[in-house]
């Protein structure tokens, strides 16, 4: 599963936010330019996936406990419980539906109000980064709308929920990105009873590092719309920053997630970079040893003490001047040749 995730409210039929199928009332693309005075500018490409159709296929779950199964719920019908192992997601016209032991098709829509809320959440992320970094880091924010797409999901590894695969965005999304893209996010909607089954969305947000399943040369975060808040986006932004330093920049982290006791950290604080989940273990943080951390306060600490000096953070392996991942020469070949096309 995406190793970096944060649990938020579980959305099931009983409390799933209802969204409509209305047409877009806003622009398909929005660009918020960074402040000219920022020391570092990071490009964020956010994809609002307006319409996803998919079908779950697989075996009946061996347990009757919904917590141990992937489930699909439909008004007036019994839950369909799927065995997590072997669960697959296919397009609605896939021939495997006919031979599947059981199947449930669903459609997730991101309505006009949910798209507006997601845009506001990303604007909030931009503001939070600016405040936490005291203007040192500004976001070049680009919000795109995509859809419809089909299938696109996989089972949350070692779990019972689902996760939108970054590959499902490639046909419509890669042309909108560039090597300057440092961070990639996708937001999907939820469902309404009139659209069929309601799929289980357990952990409703997670982040992949590049080798695990990045997008457009960067790490990748997926969120269900109910979890797309400024606070959670900041948490995943800082997580992607960690992966960018480790996997793209080749940062040699002094502690590599194995920290000394609180207060015993090295004086060269930019020699390590903590993840947001390290807020109670980062030895030079005031939150070290605490069971309750503030995301904004810890982000401010990371920007002040651990954010890299010049040339700053590079989040895309297509501009790190190395041959890595699927490249055939430095920053060329593989996905790098598909950006902007």
Phi and psi restraints in degrees (value plus and minus 20) as a CYANA .aco file:
   2 UNK   PHI     -75.4   -35.4
   2 UNK   PSI     102.4   142.4
   3 UNK   PHI     -87.8   -47.8
   3 UNK   PSI     -45.8    -5.8
   4 UNK   PHI    -123.5   -83.5
   4 UNK   PSI      92.3   132.3
   5 UNK   PHI    -168.1  -128.1
   5 UNK   PSI     142.2   182.2
   6 UNK   PHI    -159.1  -119.1
   6 UNK   PSI     104.3   144.3
   7 UNK   PHI     -94.6   -54.6
   7 UNK   PSI     115.0   155.0
   8 UNK   PHI    -150.4  -110.4
   8 UNK   PSI    -199.3  -159.3
   9 UNK   PHI     -72.6   -32.6
   9 UNK   PSI     121.2   161.2
  10 UNK   PHI    -106.2   -66.2
  10 UNK   PSI     110.7   150.7
  11 UNK   PHI    -124.0   -84.0
  11 UNK   PSI      95.2   135.2
  12 UNK   PHI    -148.8  -108.8
  12 UNK   PSI    -196.3  -156.3
  13 UNK   PHI     -79.2   -39.2
  13 UNK   PSI     -52.1   -12.1
  14 UNK   PHI     -89.3   -49.3
  14 UNK   PSI     -51.0   -11.0
  15 UNK   PHI    -153.5  -113.5
  15 UNK   PSI       0.9    40.9
  16 UNK   PHI     -91.4   -51.4
  16 UNK   PSI     109.2   149.2
  17 UNK   PHI     -85.5   -45.5
  17 UNK   PSI     112.2   152.2
  18 UNK   PHI    -107.0   -67.0
  18 UNK   PSI     115.3   155.3
  19 UNK   PHI    -145.8  -105.8
  19 UNK   PSI     132.5   172.5
  20 UNK   PHI    -116.9   -76.9
  20 UNK   PSI     153.7   193.7
  21 UNK   PHI    -124.7   -84.7
  21 UNK   PSI       1.1    41.1
  22 UNK   PHI     -83.1   -43.1
  22 UNK   PSI     136.7   176.7
  23 UNK   PHI     -92.7   -52.7
  23 UNK   PSI     141.9   181.9
  24 UNK   PHI     -83.6   -43.6
  24 UNK   PSI     114.3   154.3
  25 UNK   PHI    -127.5   -87.5
  25 UNK   PSI     -17.4    22.6
  26 UNK   PHI    -144.4  -104.4
  26 UNK   PSI     158.7   198.7
  27 UNK   PHI     -89.1   -49.1
  27 UNK   PSI     131.1   171.1
  28 UNK   PHI     -95.7   -55.7
  28 UNK   PSI     -37.3     2.7
  29 UNK   PHI    -161.4  -121.4
  29 UNK   PSI     118.2   158.2
  30 UNK   PHI    -155.9  -115.9
  30 UNK   PSI     112.4   152.4
  31 UNK   PHI    -144.2  -104.2
  31 UNK   PSI      99.1   139.1
  32 UNK   PHI    -129.3   -89.3
  32 UNK   PSI      90.5   130.5
  33 UNK   PHI     -95.7   -55.7
  33 UNK   PSI     130.3   170.3
  34 UNK   PHI     -95.2   -55.2
  34 UNK   PSI     141.7   181.7
  35 UNK   PHI     -87.0   -47.0
  35 UNK   PSI     120.6   160.6
  36 UNK   PHI     -89.1   -49.1
  36 UNK   PSI     -38.2     1.8
  37 UNK   PHI    -110.5   -70.5
  37 UNK   PSI     -21.5    18.5
  38 UNK   PHI     -87.7   -47.7
  38 UNK   PSI     124.6   164.6
  39 UNK   PHI     -93.2   -53.2
  39 UNK   PSI     -58.3   -18.3
  40 UNK   PHI    -150.0  -110.0
  40 UNK   PSI     119.3   159.3
  41 UNK   PHI    -140.8  -100.8
  41 UNK   PSI     108.7   148.7
  42 UNK   PHI    -138.9   -98.9
  42 UNK   PSI     109.1   149.1
  43 UNK   PHI    -107.1   -67.1
  43 UNK   PSI     110.3   150.3
  44 UNK   PHI    -137.7   -97.7
  44 UNK   PSI     103.6   143.6
  45 UNK   PHI    -127.7   -87.7
  45 UNK   PSI      98.0   138.0
  46 UNK   PHI    -132.9   -92.9
  46 UNK   PSI     110.7   150.7
  47 UNK   PHI    -134.0   -94.0
  47 UNK   PSI      98.4   138.4
  48 UNK   PHI    -115.2   -75.2
  48 UNK   PSI      89.5   129.5
  49 UNK   PHI    -109.4   -69.4
  49 UNK   PSI      85.5   125.5
  50 UNK   PHI     -96.1   -56.1
  50 UNK   PSI     -44.2    -4.2
  51 UNK   PHI    -175.7  -135.7
  51 UNK   PSI      97.0   137.0
  52 UNK   PHI    -147.5  -107.5
  52 UNK   PSI     104.9   144.9
  53 UNK   PHI    -133.5   -93.5
  53 UNK   PSI     114.9   154.9
  54 UNK   PHI    -176.9  -136.9
  54 UNK   PSI     142.5   182.5
  55 UNK   PHI    -152.9  -112.9
  55 UNK   PSI     110.2   150.2
  56 UNK   PHI    -105.4   -65.4
  56 UNK   PSI     112.8   152.8
  57 UNK   PHI    -150.1  -110.1
  57 UNK   PSI     127.7   167.7
  58 UNK   PHI     143.6   183.6
  58 UNK   PSI    -188.0  -148.0
  59 UNK   PHI    -108.9   -68.9
  59 UNK   PSI     136.2   176.2
  60 UNK   PHI     -83.9   -43.9
  60 UNK   PSI     122.8   162.8
  61 UNK   PHI     -89.1   -49.1
  61 UNK   PSI     119.9   159.9
  62 UNK   PHI     -94.7   -54.7
  62 UNK   PSI     -34.7     5.3
  63 UNK   PHI    -128.6   -88.6
  63 UNK   PSI     131.7   171.7
  64 UNK   PHI    -117.3   -77.3
  64 UNK   PSI     -14.0    26.0
  65 UNK   PHI    -110.1   -70.1
  65 UNK   PSI      93.2   133.2
  66 UNK   PHI     -77.3   -37.3
  66 UNK   PSI     -45.3    -5.3
  67 UNK   PHI     -87.3   -47.3
  67 UNK   PSI     -41.8    -1.8
  68 UNK   PHI    -118.3   -78.3
  68 UNK   PSI     -18.3    21.7
  69 UNK   PHI    -150.5  -110.5
  69 UNK   PSI     138.7   178.7
  70 UNK   PHI    -104.1   -64.1
  70 UNK   PSI     116.0   156.0
  71 UNK   PHI    -150.1  -110.1
  71 UNK   PSI     137.3   177.3
  72 UNK   PHI    -147.5  -107.5
  72 UNK   PSI     112.0   152.0
  73 UNK   PHI    -136.8   -96.8
  73 UNK   PSI     123.0   163.0
  74 UNK   PHI    -162.4  -122.4
  74 UNK   PSI     117.5   157.5
  75 UNK   PHI     -79.5   -39.5
  75 UNK   PSI     111.5   151.5
  76 UNK   PHI      59.2    99.2
  76 UNK   PSI     -12.1    27.9
  77 UNK   PHI    -154.5  -114.5
  77 UNK   PSI     137.2   177.2
  78 UNK   PHI     -90.4   -50.4
  78 UNK   PSI     129.7   169.7
  79 UNK   PHI     -79.4   -39.4
  79 UNK   PSI     122.4   162.4
  80 UNK   PHI    -115.1   -75.1
  80 UNK   PSI      98.0   138.0
  81 UNK   PHI    -124.5   -84.5
  81 UNK   PSI     105.6   145.6
  82 UNK   PHI    -129.5   -89.5
  82 UNK   PSI     120.5   160.5
  83 UNK   PHI     -86.1   -46.1
  83 UNK   PSI     104.6   144.6
  84 UNK   PHI     -78.3   -38.3
  84 UNK   PSI     -62.0   -22.0
  85 UNK   PHI     -89.1   -49.1
  85 UNK   PSI     106.7   146.7
  86 UNK   PHI      70.2   110.2
  86 UNK   PSI     -24.9    15.1
  87 UNK   PHI     -84.9   -44.9
  87 UNK   PSI     117.2   157.2
  88 UNK   PHI    -158.0  -118.0
  88 UNK   PSI     140.1   180.1
  89 UNK   PHI    -143.2  -103.2
  89 UNK   PSI     107.5   147.5
  90 UNK   PHI    -152.1  -112.1
  90 UNK   PSI     141.4   181.4
  91 UNK   PHI     -84.6   -44.6
  91 UNK   PSI     137.2   177.2
  92 UNK   PHI     -81.1   -41.1
  92 UNK   PSI     -41.0    -1.0
  93 UNK   PHI    -121.6   -81.6
  93 UNK   PSI      -4.5    35.5
  94 UNK   PHI     -93.1   -53.1
  94 UNK   PSI     113.3   153.3
  95 UNK   PHI     -85.1   -45.1
  95 UNK   PSI     -38.4     1.6
  96 UNK   PHI     -88.1   -48.1
  96 UNK   PSI     -36.8     3.2
  97 UNK   PHI     -79.7   -39.7
  97 UNK   PSI     -57.5   -17.5
  98 UNK   PHI     -86.3   -46.3
  98 UNK   PSI     -51.5   -11.5
  99 UNK   PHI    -121.8   -81.8
  99 UNK   PSI     -19.8    20.2
 100 UNK   PHI     -90.3   -50.3
 100 UNK   PSI     123.5   163.5
 101 UNK   PHI     -78.6   -38.6
 101 UNK   PSI     -62.8   -22.8
 102 UNK   PHI    -172.0  -132.0
 102 UNK   PSI     136.3   176.3
 103 UNK   PHI    -169.1  -129.1
 103 UNK   PSI     135.6   175.6
 104 UNK   PHI    -168.7  -128.7
 104 UNK   PSI      99.4   139.4
 105 UNK   PHI    -117.5   -77.5
 105 UNK   PSI     123.5   163.5
 106 UNK   PHI    -165.5  -125.5
 106 UNK   PSI     144.9   184.9
 107 UNK   PHI    -158.8  -118.8
 107 UNK   PSI     107.9   147.9
 108 UNK   PHI    -129.3   -89.3
 108 UNK   PSI     101.0   141.0
 109 UNK   PHI    -134.0   -94.0
 109 UNK   PSI     121.8   161.8
 110 UNK   PHI    -129.6   -89.6
 110 UNK   PSI      77.3   117.3
 111 UNK   PHI     -92.1   -52.1
 111 UNK   PSI     156.1   196.1
 112 UNK   PHI     -79.6   -39.6
 112 UNK   PSI     -63.5   -23.5
 113 UNK   PHI     -89.0   -49.0
 113 UNK   PSI     -55.4   -15.4
 114 UNK   PHI     -90.9   -50.9
 114 UNK   PSI     -55.0   -15.0
 115 UNK   PHI     -85.8   -45.8
 115 UNK   PSI     -61.0   -21.0
 116 UNK   PHI     -83.4   -43.4
 116 UNK   PSI     -60.5   -20.5
 117 UNK   PHI     -85.8   -45.8
 117 UNK   PSI     -59.1   -19.1
 118 UNK   PHI     -86.1   -46.1
 118 UNK   PSI     -61.3   -21.3
 119 UNK   PHI     -80.6   -40.6
 119 UNK   PSI     -60.5   -20.5
 120 UNK   PHI     -86.3   -46.3
 120 UNK   PSI     -57.3   -17.3
 121 UNK   PHI     -83.4   -43.4
 121 UNK   PSI     -59.7   -19.7
 122 UNK   PHI     -90.9   -50.9
 122 UNK   PSI     -55.0   -15.0
 123 UNK   PHI     -83.3   -43.3
 123 UNK   PSI     -56.8   -16.8
 124 UNK   PHI     -85.5   -45.5
 124 UNK   PSI     -60.8   -20.8
 125 UNK   PHI     -77.2   -37.2
 125 UNK   PSI     -66.6   -26.6
 126 UNK   PHI     -78.7   -38.7
 126 UNK   PSI     -63.1   -23.1
 127 UNK   PHI     -86.9   -46.9
 127 UNK   PSI     -60.5   -20.5
 128 UNK   PHI     -83.7   -43.7
 128 UNK   PSI     -61.4   -21.4
 129 UNK   PHI     -84.0   -44.0
 129 UNK   PSI     -63.1   -23.1
 130 UNK   PHI     -81.8   -41.8
 130 UNK   PSI     -64.5   -24.5
 131 UNK   PHI     -88.5   -48.5
 131 UNK   PSI     -67.2   -27.2
 132 UNK   PHI     -82.7   -42.7
 132 UNK   PSI     -55.2   -15.2
 133 UNK   PHI    -111.3   -71.3
 133 UNK   PSI     -17.1    22.9
 134 UNK   PHI      34.3    74.3
 134 UNK   PSI      21.8    61.8
 135 UNK   PHI      60.2   100.2
 135 UNK   PSI     -18.9    21.1
 136 UNK   PHI     -90.5   -50.5
 136 UNK   PSI     -57.3   -17.3
 137 UNK   PHI    -139.6   -99.6
 137 UNK   PSI     106.6   146.6
 138 UNK   PHI    -143.5  -103.5
 138 UNK   PSI     131.0   171.0
 139 UNK   PHI    -122.0   -82.0
 139 UNK   PSI     111.8   151.8
 140 UNK   PHI    -110.3   -70.3
 140 UNK   PSI      72.6   112.6
 141 UNK   PHI    -114.3   -74.3
 141 UNK   PSI     106.7   146.7
 142 UNK   PHI    -148.5  -108.5
 142 UNK   PSI      97.1   137.1
 143 UNK   PHI    -129.4   -89.4
 143 UNK   PSI     104.4   144.4
 144 UNK   PHI    -138.4   -98.4
 144 UNK   PSI     133.1   173.1
 145 UNK   PHI    -131.6   -91.6
 145 UNK   PSI     111.7   151.7
 146 UNK   PHI    -144.9  -104.9
 146 UNK   PSI     139.5   179.5
 147 UNK   PHI     110.9   150.9
 147 UNK   PSI     139.5   179.5
 148 UNK   PHI    -101.2   -61.2
 148 UNK   PSI     136.8   176.8
 149 UNK   PHI    -150.7  -110.7
 149 UNK   PSI     141.2   181.2
 150 UNK   PHI    -140.9  -100.9
 150 UNK   PSI     136.9   176.9
 151 UNK   PHI      35.1    75.1
 151 UNK   PSI    -140.8  -100.8
 152 UNK   PHI      67.0   107.0
 152 UNK   PSI     -38.9     1.1
 153 UNK   PHI    -119.5   -79.5
 153 UNK   PSI     141.9   181.9
 154 UNK   PHI    -158.7  -118.7
 154 UNK   PSI     144.4   184.4
 155 UNK   PHI     -88.9   -48.9
 155 UNK   PSI     120.3   160.3
 156 UNK   PHI     -83.5   -43.5
 156 UNK   PSI      95.8   135.8
 157 UNK   PHI     -76.9   -36.9
 157 UNK   PSI     112.5   152.5
 158 UNK   PHI      42.8    82.8
 158 UNK   PSI       0.1    40.1
 159 UNK   PHI    -156.9  -116.9
 159 UNK   PSI    -188.3  -148.3
 160 UNK   PHI    -145.4  -105.4
 160 UNK   PSI     -13.2    26.8
 161 UNK   PHI    -117.2   -77.2
 161 UNK   PSI    -177.8  -137.8
 162 UNK   PHI    -151.6  -111.6
 162 UNK   PSI     146.5   186.5
 163 UNK   PHI    -168.0  -128.0
 163 UNK   PSI     112.8   152.8
 164 UNK   PHI     -98.7   -58.7
 164 UNK   PSI      98.8   138.8
 165 UNK   PHI     -92.9   -52.9
 165 UNK   PSI     118.6   158.6
 166 UNK   PHI     -82.1   -42.1
 166 UNK   PSI     -49.5    -9.5
 167 UNK   PHI     -80.6   -40.6
 167 UNK   PSI     -45.6    -5.6
 168 UNK   PHI     -88.8   -48.8
 168 UNK   PSI     -35.3     4.7
 169 UNK   PHI    -114.3   -74.3
 169 UNK   PSI     -28.4    11.6
 170 UNK   PHI     -83.8   -43.8
 170 UNK   PSI     -64.1   -24.1
 171 UNK   PHI     -80.0   -40.0
 171 UNK   PSI     -64.8   -24.8
 172 UNK   PHI    -113.5   -73.5
 172 UNK   PSI     -42.3    -2.3
 173 UNK   PHI    -119.5   -79.5
 173 UNK   PSI     -50.3   -10.3
 174 UNK   PHI     -83.6   -43.6
 174 UNK   PSI     -52.7   -12.7
 175 UNK   PHI     -87.0   -47.0
 175 UNK   PSI     -37.3     2.7
 176 UNK   PHI    -112.2   -72.2
 176 UNK   PSI     -25.6    14.4
 177 UNK   PHI    -125.8   -85.8
 177 UNK   PSI     147.6   187.6
 178 UNK   PHI    -160.0  -120.0
 178 UNK   PSI     152.4   192.4
 179 UNK   PHI     -84.0   -44.0
 179 UNK   PSI     -39.3     0.7
 180 UNK   PHI     -95.6   -55.6
 180 UNK   PSI     -31.6     8.4
 181 UNK   PHI     -85.2   -45.2
 181 UNK   PSI     105.3   145.3
 182 UNK   PHI    -124.0   -84.0
 182 UNK   PSI     -47.4    -7.4
 183 UNK   PHI    -158.4  -118.4
 183 UNK   PSI     120.9   160.9
 184 UNK   PHI    -147.2  -107.2
 184 UNK   PSI     111.4   151.4
 185 UNK   PHI    -150.5  -110.5
 185 UNK   PSI     128.9   168.9
 186 UNK   PHI    -154.6  -114.6
 186 UNK   PSI     120.8   160.8
 187 UNK   PHI    -146.6  -106.6
 187 UNK   PSI     108.0   148.0
 188 UNK   PHI    -131.0   -91.0
 188 UNK   PSI     142.5   182.5
 189 UNK   PHI    -108.5   -68.5
 189 UNK   PSI    -184.3  -144.3
 190 UNK   PHI    -139.2   -99.2
 190 UNK   PSI    -173.9  -133.9
 191 UNK   PHI    -159.3  -119.3
 191 UNK   PSI     145.8   185.8
 192 UNK   PHI    -144.6  -104.6
 192 UNK   PSI     132.8   172.8
 193 UNK   PHI     -77.3   -37.3
 193 UNK   PSI     -51.5   -11.5
 194 UNK   PHI     -91.7   -51.7
 194 UNK   PSI     -30.0    10.0
 195 UNK   PHI    -115.8   -75.8
 195 UNK   PSI     -13.2    26.8
 196 UNK   PHI      86.9   126.9
 196 UNK   PSI    -161.4  -121.4
 197 UNK   PHI     -92.0   -52.0
 197 UNK   PSI     131.5   171.5
 198 UNK   PHI    -124.4   -84.4
 198 UNK   PSI      95.2   135.2
 199 UNK   PHI     -98.3   -58.3
 199 UNK   PSI     136.8   176.8
 200 UNK   PHI     -92.3   -52.3
 200 UNK   PSI     100.3   140.3
 201 UNK   PHI    -135.0   -95.0
 201 UNK   PSI      76.5   116.5
 202 UNK   PHI    -105.8   -65.8
 202 UNK   PSI    -109.9   -69.9
 203 UNK   PHI     -92.3   -52.3
 203 UNK   PSI      98.5   138.5
 204 UNK   PHI    -122.9   -82.9
 204 UNK   PSI       5.5    45.5
 205 UNK   PHI    -192.3  -152.3
 205 UNK   PSI     120.6   160.6
 206 UNK   PHI    -180.6  -140.6
 206 UNK   PSI     142.2   182.2
 207 UNK   PHI    -146.3  -106.3
 207 UNK   PSI     109.5   149.5
 208 UNK   PHI    -114.9   -74.9
 208 UNK   PSI     121.3   161.3
 209 UNK   PHI    -100.2   -60.2
 209 UNK   PSI     151.1   191.1
 210 UNK   PHI     -78.3   -38.3
 210 UNK   PSI     -70.4   -30.4
 211 UNK   PHI     -89.1   -49.1
 211 UNK   PSI     -44.8    -4.8
 212 UNK   PHI     -96.8   -56.8
 212 UNK   PSI     -45.1    -5.1
 213 UNK   PHI     129.0   169.0
 213 UNK   PSI      50.9    90.9
 214 UNK   PHI    -107.4   -67.4
 214 UNK   PSI    -197.0  -157.0
 215 UNK   PHI    -157.9  -117.9
 215 UNK   PSI     111.0   151.0
 216 UNK   PHI      37.1    77.1
 216 UNK   PSI      10.6    50.6
 217 UNK   PHI      69.5   109.5
 217 UNK   PSI     -16.9    23.1
 218 UNK   PHI    -141.3  -101.3
 218 UNK   PSI     152.8   192.8
 219 UNK   PHI     -86.0   -46.0
 219 UNK   PSI     152.2   192.2
 220 UNK   PHI    -166.6  -126.6
 220 UNK   PSI     113.8   153.8
 221 UNK   PHI    -141.2  -101.2
 221 UNK   PSI     111.3   151.3
 222 UNK   PHI    -133.0   -93.0
 222 UNK   PSI     119.9   159.9
 223 UNK   PHI    -157.6  -117.6
 223 UNK   PSI     118.9   158.9
 224 UNK   PHI     -95.9   -55.9
 224 UNK   PSI     129.7   169.7
 225 UNK   PHI     -78.5   -38.5
 225 UNK   PSI     -50.9   -10.9
 226 UNK   PHI     -86.3   -46.3
 226 UNK   PSI     -35.9     4.1
 227 UNK   PHI    -125.2   -85.2
 227 UNK   PSI     -22.4    17.6
 228 UNK   PHI    -101.8   -61.8
 228 UNK   PSI      56.9    96.9
 229 UNK   PHI    -132.1   -92.1
 229 UNK   PSI     139.8   179.8
 230 UNK   PHI     -77.7   -37.7
 230 UNK   PSI     -58.8   -18.8
 231 UNK   PHI     -85.6   -45.6
 231 UNK   PSI     -66.4   -26.4
 232 UNK   PHI     -89.3   -49.3
 232 UNK   PSI     -56.5   -16.5
 233 UNK   PHI     -82.3   -42.3
 233 UNK   PSI     -59.0   -19.0
 234 UNK   PHI     -82.4   -42.4
 234 UNK   PSI     -63.0   -23.0
 235 UNK   PHI     -78.5   -38.5
 235 UNK   PSI     -65.6   -25.6
 236 UNK   PHI     -93.8   -53.8
 236 UNK   PSI     -51.1   -11.1
 237 UNK   PHI     -80.8   -40.8
 237 UNK   PSI     -66.1   -26.1
 238 UNK   PHI     -87.3   -47.3
 238 UNK   PSI     -52.9   -12.9
 239 UNK   PHI     -86.8   -46.8
 239 UNK   PSI     -65.0   -25.0
 240 UNK   PHI     -80.7   -40.7
 240 UNK   PSI     -54.6   -14.6
 241 UNK   PHI     -81.4   -41.4
 241 UNK   PSI     -62.4   -22.4
 242 UNK   PHI     -79.9   -39.9
 242 UNK   PSI     -67.8   -27.8
 243 UNK   PHI     -84.5   -44.5
 243 UNK   PSI     -56.0   -16.0
 244 UNK   PHI     -82.0   -42.0
 244 UNK   PSI     -65.4   -25.4
 245 UNK   PHI     -84.7   -44.7
 245 UNK   PSI     -63.7   -23.7
 246 UNK   PHI     -89.2   -49.2
 246 UNK   PSI     -65.5   -25.5
 247 UNK   PHI    -119.1   -79.1
 247 UNK   PSI     -47.4    -7.4
 248 UNK   PHI    -122.4   -82.4
 248 UNK   PSI     -69.3   -29.3
 249 UNK   PHI     -97.4   -57.4
 249 UNK   PSI     -45.4    -5.4
 250 UNK   PHI      56.6    96.6
 250 UNK   PSI      11.8    51.8
 251 UNK   PHI     -83.8   -43.8
 251 UNK   PSI     108.6   148.6
 252 UNK   PHI    -111.9   -71.9
 252 UNK   PSI      72.9   112.9
 253 UNK   PHI     -91.4   -51.4
 253 UNK   PSI     106.8   146.8
 254 UNK   PHI     -77.8   -37.8
 254 UNK   PSI     -60.4   -20.4
 255 UNK   PHI    -124.7   -84.7
 255 UNK   PSI     -42.7    -2.7
 256 UNK   PHI      26.1    66.1
 256 UNK   PSI      28.7    68.7
 257 UNK   PHI      53.0    93.0
 257 UNK   PSI      -9.9    30.1
 258 UNK   PHI    -138.7   -98.7
 258 UNK   PSI      74.4   114.4
 259 UNK   PHI    -114.9   -74.9
 259 UNK   PSI     131.0   171.0
 260 UNK   PHI     -94.9   -54.9
 260 UNK   PSI    -199.3  -159.3
 261 UNK   PHI     -85.4   -45.4
 261 UNK   PSI     138.4   178.4
 262 UNK   PHI     -75.1   -35.1
 262 UNK   PSI     112.7   152.7
 263 UNK   PHI      67.3   107.3
 263 UNK   PSI     -27.9    12.1
 264 UNK   PHI    -123.6   -83.6
 264 UNK   PSI      -3.0    37.0
 265 UNK   PHI     -92.0   -52.0
 265 UNK   PSI     137.9   177.9
 266 UNK   PHI     -86.3   -46.3
 266 UNK   PSI     135.1   175.1
 267 UNK   PHI     -92.3   -52.3
 267 UNK   PSI     -41.9    -1.9
 268 UNK   PHI    -106.1   -66.1
 268 UNK   PSI      60.1   100.1
 269 UNK   PHI     -88.2   -48.2
 269 UNK   PSI     -40.2    -0.2
 270 UNK   PHI    -102.6   -62.6
 270 UNK   PSI     -11.5    28.5
 271 UNK   PHI    -108.2   -68.2
 271 UNK   PSI     -20.9    19.1
 272 UNK   PHI    -164.2  -124.2
 272 UNK   PSI     139.7   179.7
 273 UNK   PHI    -158.8  -118.8
 273 UNK   PSI      92.5   132.5
 274 UNK   PHI    -105.1   -65.1
 274 UNK   PSI     131.4   171.4
 275 UNK   PHI    -100.4   -60.4
 275 UNK   PSI     142.5   182.5
 276 UNK   PHI     -78.4   -38.4
 276 UNK   PSI     -52.7   -12.7
 277 UNK   PHI     -91.5   -51.5
 277 UNK   PSI     -26.8    13.2
 278 UNK   PHI    -113.2   -73.2
 278 UNK   PSI      -9.2    30.8
 279 UNK   PHI     -81.0   -41.0
 279 UNK   PSI     -48.0    -8.0
 280 UNK   PHI    -111.7   -71.7
 280 UNK   PSI     -21.0    19.0
 281 UNK   PHI    -141.0  -101.0
 281 UNK   PSI     -35.4     4.6
 282 UNK   PHI     -82.7   -42.7
 282 UNK   PSI      96.5   136.5
 283 UNK   PHI     -85.3   -45.3
 283 UNK   PSI     -42.7    -2.7
 284 UNK   PHI    -121.4   -81.4
 284 UNK   PSI     -14.3    25.7
 285 UNK   PHI    -108.2   -68.2
 285 UNK   PSI     124.7   164.7
 286 UNK   PHI     -86.5   -46.5
 286 UNK   PSI     -38.8     1.2
 287 UNK   PHI    -105.6   -65.6
 287 UNK   PSI     -22.0    18.0
 288 UNK   PHI     -80.1   -40.1
 288 UNK   PSI     109.4   149.4
 289 UNK   PHI      68.0   108.0
 289 UNK   PSI     -25.2    14.8
 290 UNK   PHI    -109.4   -69.4
 290 UNK   PSI     129.1   169.1
 291 UNK   PHI    -114.7   -74.7
 291 UNK   PSI     -22.1    17.9
 292 UNK   PHI    -158.4  -118.4
 292 UNK   PSI      88.3   128.3
 293 UNK   PHI    -128.9   -88.9
 293 UNK   PSI     128.7   168.7
 294 UNK   PHI    -113.8   -73.8
 294 UNK   PSI     103.2   143.2
 295 UNK   PHI     -79.3   -39.3
 295 UNK   PSI     -64.5   -24.5
 296 UNK   PHI     -87.4   -47.4
 296 UNK   PSI     -61.6   -21.6
 297 UNK   PHI     -86.2   -46.2
 297 UNK   PSI     -60.4   -20.4
 298 UNK   PHI     -90.4   -50.4
 298 UNK   PSI     -57.5   -17.5
 299 UNK   PHI     -80.3   -40.3
 299 UNK   PSI     -61.3   -21.3
 300 UNK   PHI     -81.2   -41.2
 300 UNK   PSI     -59.6   -19.6
 301 UNK   PHI     -83.6   -43.6
 301 UNK   PSI     -64.4   -24.4
 302 UNK   PHI     -83.1   -43.1
 302 UNK   PSI     -64.2   -24.2
 303 UNK   PHI     -81.0   -41.0
 303 UNK   PSI     -60.2   -20.2
 304 UNK   PHI     -95.8   -55.8
 304 UNK   PSI     -59.4   -19.4
 305 UNK   PHI    -125.2   -85.2
 305 UNK   PSI     -46.4    -6.4
 306 UNK   PHI    -143.8  -103.8
 306 UNK   PSI     -35.2     4.8
 307 UNK   PHI     -82.7   -42.7
 307 UNK   PSI     116.1   156.1
 308 UNK   PHI     -86.1   -46.1
 308 UNK   PSI     124.9   164.9
 309 UNK   PHI     -92.8   -52.8
 309 UNK   PSI    -196.3  -156.3
 310 UNK   PHI     -69.3   -29.3
 310 UNK   PSI     116.1   156.1
 311 UNK   PHI    -108.1   -68.1
 311 UNK   PSI      -7.0    33.0
 312 UNK   PHI      68.0   108.0
 312 UNK   PSI    -176.4  -136.4
 313 UNK   PHI    -120.4   -80.4
 313 UNK   PSI     112.0   152.0
 314 UNK   PHI    -129.2   -89.2
 314 UNK   PSI      99.6   139.6
 315 UNK   PHI    -118.8   -78.8
 315 UNK   PSI     -22.5    17.5
 316 UNK   PHI    -142.9  -102.9
 316 UNK   PSI     105.4   145.4
 317 UNK   PHI     -91.2   -51.2
 317 UNK   PSI     -28.2    11.8
 318 UNK   PHI    -103.5   -63.5
 318 UNK   PSI     -13.6    26.4
 319 UNK   PHI    -163.0  -123.0
 319 UNK   PSI      10.8    50.8
 320 UNK   PHI    -121.2   -81.2
 320 UNK   PSI     -12.4    27.6
 321 UNK   PHI      41.5    81.5
 321 UNK   PSI      10.6    50.6
 322 UNK   PHI    -152.2  -112.2
 322 UNK   PSI     142.7   182.7
 323 UNK   PHI    -117.4   -77.4
 323 UNK   PSI      88.2   128.2
 324 UNK   PHI    -168.6  -128.6
 324 UNK   PSI     150.6   190.6
 325 UNK   PHI      35.0    75.0
 325 UNK   PSI    -144.5  -104.5
 326 UNK   PHI    -117.1   -77.1
 326 UNK   PSI      -2.6    37.4
 327 UNK   PHI     -96.4   -56.4
 327 UNK   PSI     132.1   172.1
 328 UNK   PHI    -124.2   -84.2
 328 UNK   PSI     -35.0     5.0
 329 UNK   PHI    -175.8  -135.8
 329 UNK   PSI     150.3   190.3
 330 UNK   PHI     -72.9   -32.9
 330 UNK   PSI      96.2   136.2
 331 UNK   PHI      41.2    81.2
 331 UNK   PSI       7.7    47.7
 332 UNK   PHI    -162.1  -122.1
 332 UNK   PSI     134.1   174.1
 333 UNK   PHI      66.6   106.6
 333 UNK   PSI     145.1   185.1
 334 UNK   PHI      40.9    80.9
 334 UNK   PSI    -161.8  -121.8
 335 UNK   PHI     -84.6   -44.6
 335 UNK   PSI     -45.5    -5.5
 336 UNK   PHI     -80.3   -40.3
 336 UNK   PSI     -53.0   -13.0
 337 UNK   PHI     -97.9   -57.9
 337 UNK   PSI     -30.0    10.0
 338 UNK   PHI    -120.2   -80.2
 338 UNK   PSI     -29.7    10.3
 339 UNK   PHI     -88.5   -48.5
 339 UNK   PSI     112.1   152.1
 340 UNK   PHI      59.1    99.1
 340 UNK   PSI     -12.0    28.0
